[in-house]
Amino acid sequence: MLHWALIFFIVALVAAVLGLRGVAGLSAEIGYMFVVVAVIFLVIAVFTGRGPVTP
């Protein structure tokens, strides 16, 4: 998930350099959403983690 966020942020940076403000804004917003979802999944995984593994 963070991989996709990084890709969208790179696309946003390239689009901003080329002057494509609409594409840059949209890509940055999508990347931000991916980061938020990844953090939510991380928090859920931390609080509902697996218990001790018994053989």
C-alpha distance matrix in Angstrom:
0.0 3.8 5.3 5.4 6.5 8.9 10.1 11.0 12.7 14.6 15.7 16.8 18.8 20.4 21.3 22.8 24.8 26.1 27.1 24.9 24.3 23.1 20.4 19.4 19.3 17.4 14.7 14.6 14.5 11.5 9.6 11.1 10.1 6.3 7.5 9.9 8.1 6.1 9.7 11.3 9.8 10.9 14.2 14.8 14.2 16.6 19.2 19.2 18.9 21.1 24.7 26.9 27.0 30.6 32.1
3.8 0.0 3.8 5.4 4.9 6.2 8.6 9.8 10.5 12.3 14.2 15.1 16.5 18.4 19.8 20.8 22.6 24.4 25.4 23.7 23.0 22.4 19.7 18.1 18.2 17.0 13.9 13.2 13.8 11.6 8.6 9.9 10.2 6.7 6.2 9.6 9.2 6.6 9.3 12.0 11.2 11.2 14.5 15.9 15.3 16.9 19.9 20.5 20.0 22.4 25.8 27.8 28.1 31.8 33.4
5.3 3.8 0.0 3.8 5.4 5.2 6.3 8.8 10.0 10.8 12.5 14.3 15.5 16.8 18.4 20.0 21.4 22.9 24.4 22.7 22.6 22.1 19.0 17.7 18.5 17.1 13.7 13.7 15.0 12.4 9.6 12.0 12.6 9.1 9.5 13.0 12.4 10.2 13.1 15.6 14.5 14.6 18.0 19.2 18.3 20.1 23.2 23.5 22.6 24.7 28.2 29.9 29.8 33.4 34.6
5.4 5.4 3.8 0.0 3.8 5.4 5.0 6.2 8.6 9.9 10.5 12.2 14.3 15.4 16.3 18.2 20.1 21.1 22.3 20.1 20.1 19.1 16.0 15.1 15.8 13.9 10.6 11.3 12.2 9.2 7.1 10.2 10.3 7.1 8.9 12.1 11.4 10.4 13.6 15.6 14.8 15.8 18.9 19.9 19.5 21.7 24.3 24.6 24.2 26.4 30.0 32.1 32.1 35.6 36.9
6.5 4.9 5.4 3.8 0.0 3.8 5.4 5.2 6.2 8.7 9.9 10.5 12.4 14.4 15.2 16.4 18.5 20.0 20.8 18.9 18.2 17.5 14.9 13.3 13.5 12.2 9.1 8.6 9.6 7.4 4.2 6.8 7.9 5.3 6.1 9.6 10.0 9.2 11.6 14.0 14.2 14.8 17.6 19.1 19.2 20.9 23.4 24.2 24.2 26.8 30.2 32.4 32.8 36.5 38.1
8.9 6.2 5.2 5.4 3.8 0.0 3.8 5.5 5.1 6.2 8.6 9.7 10.6 12.4 14.1 15.2 16.6 18.5 19.8 18.4 18.2 18.2 15.4 13.3 14.4 13.8 10.2 9.6 11.8 10.3 6.8 9.4 11.4 9.0 8.8 12.6 13.4 11.9 14.0 16.9 16.9 16.8 19.8 21.6 21.3 22.6 25.6 26.5 26.0 28.5 31.8 33.7 34.0 37.7 39.1
10.1 8.6 6.3 5.0 5.4 3.8 0.0 3.8 5.5 5.2 6.2 8.6 9.9 10.7 12.2 14.2 15.5 16.6 18.3 16.6 17.0 16.8 13.4 12.1 13.8 12.8 9.0 9.8 12.2 10.1 7.7 11.1 12.6 10.4 11.5 15.0 15.3 14.3 16.9 19.4 19.1 19.6 22.7 24.1 23.8 25.5 28.3 28.9 28.5 30.7 34.2 36.1 36.1 39.7 40.9
11.0 9.8 8.8 6.2 5.2 5.5 3.8 0.0 3.8 5.4 5.0 6.1 8.6 9.9 10.3 12.1 14.2 15.2 16.1 14.0 13.9 13.4 10.2 9.0 10.2 9.0 5.2 6.3 8.6 6.8 5.0 8.7 10.2 9.1 10.5 13.5 14.2 14.2 16.5 18.7 19.1 20.0 22.6 24.0 24.3 26.0 28.5 29.3 29.3 31.8 35.3 37.5 37.8 41.4 42.8
12.7 10.5 10.0 8.6 6.2 5.1 5.5 3.8 0.0 3.8 5.4 4.9 6.2 8.7 9.7 10.4 12.4 14.2 15.1 13.7 13.2 13.6 11.0 8.4 9.7 9.9 6.4 5.4 8.7 8.4 5.7 8.2 11.0 10.3 10.4 13.5 15.1 14.8 16.4 19.0 19.8 20.2 22.6 24.5 24.9 26.1 28.7 29.9 29.8 32.6 35.9 38.0 38.5 42.2 43.8
14.6 12.3 10.8 9.9 8.7 6.2 5.2 5.4 3.8 0.0 3.8 5.3 5.1 6.2 8.5 9.8 10.7 12.4 14.2 13.3 13.7 14.6 11.6 9.3 11.8 12.1 8.6 8.6 12.1 11.6 9.2 12.0 14.6 13.5 13.7 17.1 18.4 17.6 19.5 22.3 22.7 22.8 25.5 27.4 27.4 28.6 31.5 32.5 32.2 34.7 38.0 39.8 40.1 43.8 45.1
15.7 14.2 12.5 10.5 9.9 8.6 6.2 5.0 5.4 3.8 0.0 3.8 5.5 5.2 6.0 8.5 9.9 10.6 12.1 10.5 11.4 11.8 8.4 7.1 10.0 9.8 6.5 8.1 11.3 10.6 9.4 12.6 14.7 14.0 15.1 18.1 19.1 19.0 21.2 23.5 24.0 24.6 27.3 28.9 29.1 30.7 33.3 34.1 34.0 36.5 40.0 42.0 42.2 45.8 47.1
16.8 15.1 14.3 12.2 10.5 9.7 8.6 6.1 4.9 5.3 3.8 0.0 3.8 5.5 5.1 6.0 8.6 9.8 10.3 8.8 8.6 9.4 6.8 4.0 6.7 7.7 5.1 5.5 9.0 9.6 8.7 11.0 13.5 13.8 14.5 17.0 18.7 19.0 20.6 22.9 24.0 24.6 26.8 28.7 29.3 30.6 33.0 34.2 34.4 37.2 40.5 42.7 43.2 46.9 48.4
18.8 16.5 15.5 14.3 12.4 10.6 9.9 8.6 6.2 5.1 5.5 3.8 0.0 3.8 5.4 5.1 6.2 8.7 9.8 9.7 9.9 11.8 9.8 6.6 9.5 11.2 8.8 8.3 12.1 13.0 11.4 13.3 16.3 16.3 16.3 19.1 21.1 20.9 22.2 24.9 26.0 26.1 28.4 30.5 30.9 31.9 34.5 35.9 35.8 38.6 41.9 43.8 44.4 48.1 49.6
20.4 18.4 16.8 15.4 14.4 12.4 10.7 9.9 8.7 6.2 5.2 5.5 3.8 0.0 3.8 5.4 5.1 6.3 8.7 8.6 10.3 12.1 9.6 7.7 11.3 12.5 10.2 10.9 14.5 14.9 13.7 16.2 18.8 18.5 19.1 22.0 23.6 23.4 25.1 27.7 28.4 28.7 31.2 33.2 33.4 34.6 37.3 38.5 38.2 40.8 44.2 46.0 46.3 50.0 51.3
21.3 19.8 18.4 16.3 15.2 14.1 12.2 10.3 9.7 8.5 6.0 5.1 5.4 3.8 0.0 3.8 5.4 5.1 6.2 5.0 6.9 8.5 6.2 5.0 8.8 10.1 8.7 10.0 13.1 13.8 13.6 15.9 18.2 18.6 19.5 22.0 23.6 23.9 25.7 27.9 28.9 29.6 31.9 33.7 34.2 35.7 38.1 39.2 39.3 42.0 45.4 47.5 47.9 51.5 52.9
22.8 20.8 20.0 18.2 16.4 15.2 14.2 12.1 10.4 9.8 8.5 6.0 5.1 5.4 3.8 0.0 3.8 5.4 5.0 5.6 5.8 8.8 7.9 5.3 8.3 10.9 10.0 10.0 13.2 14.8 14.3 15.9 18.7 19.5 19.8 22.1 24.2 24.6 25.8 28.2 29.6 30.0 32.0 34.1 34.9 35.9 38.3 39.7 39.9 42.8 46.1 48.2 48.9 52.6 54.2
24.8 22.6 21.4 20.1 18.5 16.6 15.5 14.2 12.4 10.7 9.9 8.6 6.2 5.1 5.4 3.8 0.0 3.8 5.4 7.6 9.0 12.1 11.1 8.9 12.1 14.5 13.2 13.3 16.7 18.0 17.1 18.9 21.8 22.2 22.4 25.0 27.0 27.1 28.3 30.9 32.1 32.3 34.4 36.7 37.1 38.1 40.7 42.1 42.1 44.8 48.1 50.0 50.5 54.3 55.7
26.1 24.4 22.9 21.1 20.0 18.5 16.6 15.2 14.2 12.4 10.6 9.8 8.7 6.3 5.1 5.4 3.8 0.0 3.8 5.7 8.5 11.2 10.1 9.3 12.7 14.5 13.7 14.7 17.8 18.8 18.5 20.6 23.1 23.5 24.3 26.8 28.5 28.8 30.4 32.7 33.8 34.3 36.6 38.5 39.0 40.3 42.8 44.0 44.0 46.7 50.1 52.1 52.4 56.1 57.4
27.1 25.4 24.4 22.3 20.8 19.8 18.3 16.1 15.1 14.2 12.1 10.3 9.8 8.7 6.2 5.0 5.4 3.8 0.0 3.8 5.7 8.9 9.1 8.4 11.0 13.3 13.4 14.2 16.7 18.4 18.6 20.2 22.6 23.7 24.4 26.4 28.4 29.1 30.4 32.6 34.0 34.7 36.6 38.6 39.5 40.7 42.9 44.2 44.6 47.4 50.8 53.0 53.5 57.2 58.8
24.9 23.7 22.7 20.1 18.9 18.4 16.6 14.0 13.7 13.3 10.5 8.8 9.7 8.6 5.0 5.6 7.6 5.7 3.8 0.0 3.8 5.7 5.6 6.1 8.7 10.2 10.7 12.2 14.3 15.6 16.4 18.2 20.2 21.3 22.5 24.4 26.0 27.0 28.6 30.5 31.8 32.9 34.8 36.4 37.4 38.9 41.0 42.1 42.6 45.4 48.9 51.2 51.7 55.3 56.8
24.3 23.0 22.6 20.1 18.2 18.2 17.0 13.9 13.2 13.7 11.4 8.6 9.9 10.3 6.9 5.8 9.0 8.5 5.7 3.8 0.0 3.8 5.6 5.0 6.0 8.5 9.8 10.4 12.1 14.2 15.2 16.2 18.3 20.0 20.9 22.4 24.3 25.6 26.8 28.5 30.3 31.3 32.9 34.7 36.0 37.3 39.2 40.5 41.2 44.2 47.6 50.0 50.8 54.4 56.2
23.1 22.4 22.1 19.1 17.5 18.2 16.8 13.4 13.6 14.6 11.8 9.4 11.8 12.1 8.5 8.8 12.1 11.2 8.9 5.7 3.8 0.0 3.8 5.4 5.3 6.2 8.5 10.0 10.7 12.4 14.2 15.4 16.7 18.6 20.1 21.2 22.8 24.5 26.0 27.2 28.9 30.4 31.9 33.3 34.8 36.4 38.0 39.1 40.1 43.0 46.4 49.0 49.7 53.3 55.1
20.4 19.7 19.0 16.0 14.9 15.4 13.4 10.2 11.0 11.6 8.4 6.8 9.8 9.6 6.2 7.9 11.1 10.1 9.1 5.6 5.6 3.8 0.0 3.8 5.5 5.2 6.0 8.5 9.9 10.6 12.0 14.1 15.4 16.5 18.3 20.0 21.2 22.5 24.4 25.8 27.1 28.5 30.4 31.7 32.8 34.6 36.5 37.4 38.1 40.8 44.3 46.8 47.3 50.9 52.4
19.4 18.1 17.7 15.1 13.3 13.3 12.1 9.0 8.4 9.3 7.1 4.0 6.6 7.7 5.0 5.3 8.9 9.3 8.4 6.1 5.0 5.4 3.8 0.0 3.8 5.5 5.2 6.1 8.5 10.0 10.5 12.1 14.3 15.4 16.5 18.3 20.1 21.1 22.5 24.4 25.8 26.8 28.7 30.4 31.5 32.9 34.9 36.1 36.7 39.6 42.9 45.3 46.0 49.6 51.3
19.3 18.2 18.5 15.8 13.5 14.4 13.8 10.2 9.7 11.8 10.0 6.7 9.5 11.3 8.8 8.3 12.1 12.7 11.0 8.7 6.0 5.3 5.5 3.8 0.0 3.8 5.5 5.2 6.1 8.7 9.9 10.5 12.4 14.4 15.4 16.5 18.5 20.0 21.1 22.6 24.5 25.7 27.1 28.8 30.3 31.6 33.3 34.6 35.6 38.6 41.9 44.5 45.4 49.0 51.0
17.4 17.0 17.1 13.9 12.2 13.8 12.8 9.0 9.9 12.1 9.8 7.7 11.2 12.5 10.1 10.9 14.5 14.5 13.3 10.2 8.5 6.2 5.2 5.5 3.8 0.0 3.8 5.5 5.1 6.2 8.6 9.8 10.7 12.5 14.4 15.4 16.7 18.5 20.1 21.2 22.7 24.4 26.0 27.2 28.7 30.4 32.1 33.0 34.0 36.9 40.3 43.0 43.7 47.3 49.1
14.7 13.9 13.7 10.6 9.1 10.2 9.0 5.2 6.4 8.6 6.5 5.1 8.8 10.2 8.7 10.0 13.2 13.7 13.4 10.7 9.8 8.5 6.0 5.2 5.5 3.8 0.0 3.8 5.4 5.2 6.1 8.5 9.9 10.7 12.4 14.3 15.5 16.6 18.5 20.1 21.2 22.5 24.6 25.9 26.9 28.7 30.7 31.6 32.1 34.9 38.4 40.9 41.4 45.0 46.7
14.6 13.2 13.7 11.3 8.6 9.6 9.8 6.3 5.4 8.6 8.1 5.5 8.3 10.9 10.0 10.0 13.3 14.7 14.2 12.2 10.4 10.0 8.5 6.1 5.2 5.5 3.8 0.0 3.8 5.5 5.0 6.1 8.6 9.9 10.5 12.3 14.3 15.3 16.5 18.4 20.0 20.9 22.7 24.5 25.6 26.9 28.9 30.2 30.9 33.9 37.2 39.6 40.5 44.2 46.0
14.5 13.8 15.0 12.2 9.6 11.8 12.2 8.6 8.7 12.1 11.3 9.0 12.1 14.5 13.1 13.2 16.7 17.8 16.7 14.3 12.1 10.7 9.9 8.5 6.1 5.1 5.4 3.8 0.0 3.8 5.4 5.0 6.3 8.8 9.9 10.6 12.4 14.3 15.4 16.6 18.5 19.9 21.3 22.7 24.4 25.8 27.4 28.6 29.7 32.8 36.1 38.8 39.8 43.4 45.4
11.5 11.6 12.4 9.2 7.4 10.3 10.1 6.8 8.4 11.6 10.6 9.6 13.0 14.9 13.8 14.8 18.0 18.8 18.4 15.6 14.2 12.4 10.6 10.0 8.7 6.2 5.2 5.5 3.8 0.0 3.8 5.4 5.1 6.4 8.8 9.9 10.7 12.4 14.4 15.4 16.6 18.4 20.2 21.3 22.5 24.5 26.2 26.9 27.8 30.7 34.2 36.8 37.5 41.1 42.9
9.6 8.6 9.6 7.1 4.2 6.8 7.7 5.0 5.7 9.2 9.4 8.7 11.4 13.7 13.6 14.3 17.1 18.5 18.6 16.4 15.2 14.2 12.0 10.5 9.9 8.6 6.1 5.0 5.4 3.8 0.0 3.8 5.4 5.1 6.4 8.8 10.0 10.6 12.5 14.4 15.4 16.5 18.6 20.2 21.0 22.6 24.7 25.8 26.2 29.1 32.5 35.0 35.7 39.3 41.1
11.1 9.9 12.0 10.2 6.8 9.4 11.1 8.7 8.2 12.0 12.6 11.0 13.3 16.2 15.9 15.9 18.9 20.6 20.2 18.2 16.2 15.4 14.1 12.1 10.5 9.8 8.5 6.1 5.0 5.4 3.8 0.0 3.8 5.4 5.1 6.3 8.7 9.9 10.7 12.4 14.3 15.2 16.7 18.5 19.9 21.1 22.9 24.4 25.2 28.4 31.6 34.2 35.3 38.9 41.1
10.1 10.2 12.6 10.3 7.9 11.4 12.6 10.2 11.0 14.6 14.7 13.5 16.3 18.8 18.2 18.7 21.8 23.1 22.6 20.2 18.3 16.7 15.4 14.3 12.4 10.7 9.9 8.6 6.3 5.1 5.4 3.8 0.0 3.8 5.4 5.1 6.2 8.5 9.9 10.6 12.3 14.1 15.5 16.6 18.3 20.0 21.4 22.4 23.6 26.7 30.0 32.8 33.8 37.4 39.6
6.3 6.7 9.1 7.1 5.3 9.0 10.4 9.1 10.3 13.5 14.0 13.8 16.3 18.5 18.6 19.5 22.2 23.5 23.7 21.3 20.0 18.6 16.5 15.4 14.4 12.5 10.7 9.9 8.8 6.4 5.1 5.4 3.8 0.0 3.8 5.5 5.2 6.1 8.6 9.9 10.5 12.2 14.3 15.4 16.3 18.3 20.2 20.9 21.6 24.4 27.9 30.5 31.2 34.8 36.7
7.5 6.2 9.5 8.9 6.1 8.8 11.5 10.5 10.4 13.7 15.1 14.5 16.3 19.1 19.5 19.8 22.4 24.3 24.4 22.5 20.9 20.1 18.3 16.5 15.4 14.4 12.4 10.5 9.9 8.8 6.4 5.1 5.4 3.8 0.0 3.8 5.5 5.1 6.2 8.6 9.9 10.4 12.4 14.3 15.2 16.4 18.6 19.9 20.4 23.5 26.7 29.2 30.2 33.9 36.0
9.9 9.6 13.0 12.1 9.6 12.6 15.0 13.5 13.5 17.1 18.1 17.0 19.1 22.0 22.0 22.1 25.0 26.8 26.4 24.4 22.4 21.2 20.0 18.3 16.5 15.4 14.3 12.3 10.6 9.9 8.8 6.3 5.1 5.5 3.8 0.0 3.8 5.4 5.2 6.2 8.7 9.8 10.7 12.4 14.2 15.4 16.8 18.3 19.5 22.8 25.9 28.7 30.1 33.7 36.1
8.1 9.2 12.4 11.4 10.0 13.4 15.3 14.2 15.1 18.4 19.1 18.7 21.1 23.6 23.6 24.2 27.0 28.5 28.4 26.0 24.3 22.8 21.2 20.1 18.5 16.7 15.5 14.3 12.4 10.7 10.0 8.7 6.2 5.2 5.5 3.8 0.0 3.8 5.5 5.1 6.2 8.6 10.0 10.6 12.2 14.3 15.6 16.3 17.5 20.6 23.9 26.8 27.9 31.4 33.7
6.1 6.6 10.2 10.4 9.2 11.9 14.3 14.2 14.8 17.6 19.0 19.0 20.9 23.4 23.9 24.6 27.1 28.8 29.1 27.0 25.6 24.5 22.5 21.1 20.0 18.5 16.6 15.3 14.3 12.4 10.6 9.9 8.5 6.1 5.1 5.4 3.8 0.0 3.8 5.4 5.1 6.1 8.7 9.9 10.4 12.2 14.4 15.2 15.6 18.6 22.0 24.6 25.5 29.1 31.3
9.7 9.3 13.1 13.6 11.6 14.0 16.9 16.5 16.4 19.5 21.2 20.6 22.2 25.1 25.7 25.8 28.3 30.4 30.4 28.6 26.8 26.0 24.4 22.5 21.1 20.1 18.5 16.5 15.4 14.4 12.5 10.7 9.9 8.6 6.2 5.2 5.5 3.8 0.0 3.8 5.4 4.9 6.2 8.6 9.7 10.5 12.5 14.1 14.8 18.2 21.2 23.8 25.3 29.0 31.5
11.3 12.0 15.6 15.6 14.0 16.9 19.4 18.7 19.0 22.3 23.5 22.9 24.9 27.7 27.9 28.2 30.9 32.7 32.6 30.5 28.5 27.2 25.8 24.4 22.6 21.2 20.1 18.4 16.6 15.4 14.4 12.4 10.6 9.9 8.6 6.2 5.1 5.4 3.8 0.0 3.8 5.4 5.2 6.2 8.6 10.0 10.9 12.2 13.7 17.2 20.1 23.2 24.7 28.2 30.9
9.8 11.2 14.5 14.8 14.2 16.9 19.1 19.1 19.8 22.7 24.0 24.0 26.0 28.4 28.9 29.6 32.1 33.8 34.0 31.8 30.3 28.9 27.1 25.8 24.5 22.7 21.2 20.0 18.5 16.6 15.4 14.3 12.3 10.5 9.9 8.7 6.2 5.1 5.4 3.8 0.0 3.8 5.5 5.1 6.0 8.6 10.1 10.4 11.3 14.4 17.7 20.7 21.8 25.3 27.7
10.9 11.2 14.6 15.8 14.8 16.8 19.6 20.0 20.2 22.8 24.6 24.6 26.1 28.7 29.6 30.0 32.3 34.3 34.7 32.9 31.3 30.4 28.5 26.8 25.7 24.4 22.5 20.9 19.9 18.4 16.5 15.2 14.1 12.2 10.4 9.8 8.6 6.1 4.9 5.4 3.8 0.0 3.8 5.5 5.1 6.1 8.7 9.9 10.1 13.4 16.4 19.0 20.4 24.1 26.6
14.2 14.5 18.0 18.9 17.6 19.8 22.7 22.6 22.6 25.5 27.3 26.8 28.4 31.2 31.9 32.0 34.4 36.6 36.6 34.8 32.9 31.9 30.4 28.7 27.1 26.0 24.6 22.7 21.3 20.2 18.6 16.7 15.5 14.3 12.4 10.7 10.0 8.7 6.2 5.2 5.5 3.8 0.0 3.8 5.4 5.1 6.3 8.5 9.7 13.4 15.9 18.8 20.8 24.4 27.2
14.8 15.9 19.2 19.9 19.1 21.6 24.1 24.0 24.5 27.4 28.9 28.7 30.5 33.2 33.7 34.1 36.7 38.5 38.6 36.4 34.7 33.3 31.7 30.4 28.8 27.2 25.9 24.5 22.7 21.3 20.2 18.5 16.6 15.4 14.3 12.4 10.6 9.9 8.6 6.2 5.1 5.5 3.8 0.0 3.8 5.5 5.3 6.0 8.0 11.5 14.2 17.5 19.2 22.6 25.4
14.2 15.3 18.3 19.5 19.2 21.3 23.8 24.3 24.9 27.4 29.1 29.3 30.9 33.4 34.2 34.9 37.1 39.0 39.5 37.4 36.0 34.8 32.8 31.5 30.3 28.7 26.9 25.6 24.4 22.5 21.0 19.9 18.3 16.3 15.2 14.2 12.2 10.4 9.7 8.6 6.0 5.1 5.4 3.8 0.0 3.8 5.6 5.2 5.3 8.6 11.7 14.7 16.1 19.7 22.3
16.6 16.9 20.1 21.7 20.9 22.6 25.5 26.0 26.1 28.6 30.7 30.6 31.9 34.6 35.7 35.9 38.1 40.3 40.7 38.9 37.3 36.4 34.6 32.9 31.6 30.4 28.7 26.9 25.8 24.5 22.6 21.1 20.0 18.3 16.4 15.4 14.3 12.2 10.5 10.0 8.6 6.1 5.1 5.5 3.8 0.0 3.8 5.7 5.3 9.0 11.1 13.8 16.0 19.5 22.5
19.2 19.9 23.2 24.3 23.4 25.6 28.3 28.5 28.7 31.5 33.3 33.0 34.5 37.3 38.1 38.3 40.7 42.8 42.9 41.0 39.2 38.0 36.5 34.9 33.3 32.1 30.7 28.9 27.4 26.2 24.7 22.9 21.4 20.2 18.6 16.8 15.6 14.4 12.5 10.9 10.1 8.7 6.3 5.3 5.6 3.8 0.0 3.8 5.7 9.2 10.7 13.9 16.4 19.6 22.9
19.2 20.5 23.5 24.6 24.2 26.5 28.9 29.3 29.9 32.5 34.1 34.2 35.9 38.5 39.2 39.7 42.1 44.0 44.2 42.1 40.5 39.1 37.4 36.1 34.6 33.0 31.6 30.2 28.6 26.9 25.8 24.4 22.4 20.9 19.9 18.3 16.3 15.2 14.1 12.2 10.4 9.9 8.5 6.0 5.2 5.7 3.8 0.0 3.8 6.6 8.6 12.2 14.3 17.3 20.5
18.9 20.0 22.6 24.2 24.2 26.0 28.5 29.3 29.8 32.2 34.0 34.4 35.8 38.2 39.3 39.9 42.1 44.0 44.6 42.6 41.2 40.1 38.1 36.7 35.6 34.0 32.1 30.9 29.7 27.8 26.2 25.2 23.6 21.6 20.4 19.5 17.5 15.6 14.8 13.7 11.3 10.1 9.7 8.0 5.3 5.3 5.7 3.8 0.0 3.7 6.4 9.5 11.3 14.7 17.7
21.1 22.4 24.7 26.4 26.8 28.5 30.7 31.8 32.6 34.7 36.5 37.2 38.6 40.8 42.0 42.8 44.8 46.7 47.4 45.4 44.2 43.0 40.8 39.6 38.6 36.9 34.9 33.9 32.8 30.7 29.1 28.4 26.7 24.4 23.5 22.8 20.6 18.6 18.2 17.2 14.4 13.4 13.4 11.5 8.6 9.0 9.2 6.6 3.7 0.0 3.8 6.6 7.8 11.1 14.1
24.7 25.8 28.2 30.0 30.2 31.8 34.2 35.3 35.9 38.0 40.0 40.5 41.9 44.2 45.4 46.1 48.1 50.1 50.8 48.9 47.6 46.4 44.3 42.9 41.9 40.3 38.4 37.2 36.1 34.2 32.5 31.6 30.0 27.9 26.7 25.9 23.9 22.0 21.2 20.1 17.7 16.4 15.9 14.2 11.7 11.1 10.7 8.6 6.4 3.8 0.0 3.8 6.3 9.0 12.5
26.9 27.8 29.9 32.1 32.4 33.7 36.1 37.5 38.0 39.8 42.0 42.7 43.8 46.0 47.5 48.2 50.0 52.1 53.0 51.2 50.0 49.0 46.8 45.3 44.5 43.0 40.9 39.6 38.8 36.8 35.0 34.2 32.8 30.5 29.2 28.7 26.8 24.6 23.8 23.2 20.7 19.0 18.8 17.5 14.7 13.8 13.9 12.2 9.5 6.6 3.8 0.0 3.8 6.3 9.8
27.0 28.1 29.8 32.1 32.8 34.0 36.1 37.8 38.5 40.1 42.2 43.2 44.4 46.3 47.9 48.9 50.5 52.4 53.5 51.7 50.8 49.7 47.3 46.0 45.4 43.7 41.4 40.5 39.8 37.5 35.7 35.3 33.8 31.2 30.2 30.1 27.9 25.5 25.3 24.7 21.8 20.4 20.8 19.2 16.1 16.0 16.4 14.3 11.3 7.8 6.3 3.8 0.0 3.8 6.6
30.6 31.8 33.4 35.6 36.5 37.7 39.7 41.4 42.2 43.8 45.8 46.9 48.1 50.0 51.5 52.6 54.3 56.1 57.2 55.3 54.4 53.3 50.9 49.6 49.0 47.3 45.0 44.2 43.4 41.1 39.3 38.9 37.4 34.8 33.9 33.7 31.4 29.1 29.0 28.2 25.3 24.1 24.4 22.6 19.7 19.5 19.6 17.3 14.7 11.1 9.0 6.3 3.8 0.0 3.8
32.1 33.4 34.6 36.9 38.1 39.1 40.9 42.8 43.8 45.1 47.1 48.4 49.6 51.3 52.9 54.2 55.7 57.4 58.8 56.8 56.2 55.1 52.4 51.3 51.0 49.1 46.7 46.0 45.4 42.9 41.1 41.1 39.6 36.7 36.0 36.1 33.7 31.3 31.5 30.9 27.7 26.6 27.2 25.4 22.3 22.5 22.9 20.5 17.7 14.1 12.5 9.8 6.6 3.8 0.0
